[in-house]
């Protein structure tokens, strides 16, 4: 069947998927560090042969990070209640 919550009731399919995503939160944090580190490195001009596409002060990166938080919260990915 499916997983049960703390009260013993079966969780909905959506809740099960969100719980699985929530448990993987640590790996997403590492992915963010790598992704944003690479973004800054590339756009700071530190890698020869790769032309920066979002030069300092990184306006596209700022917009992306600003839009990410509400999207993550709307999907229930940053909830602490389990």
Secondary structure, 3 states (H helix, E strand, C coil): CCCECCCCCECCHHHHHHHHHHHCHHHHHHHHHHHHHHHHHHHCCCCCCCCCCCCCCCHHHHHHHHHHHHHHHHCCCCCCCC
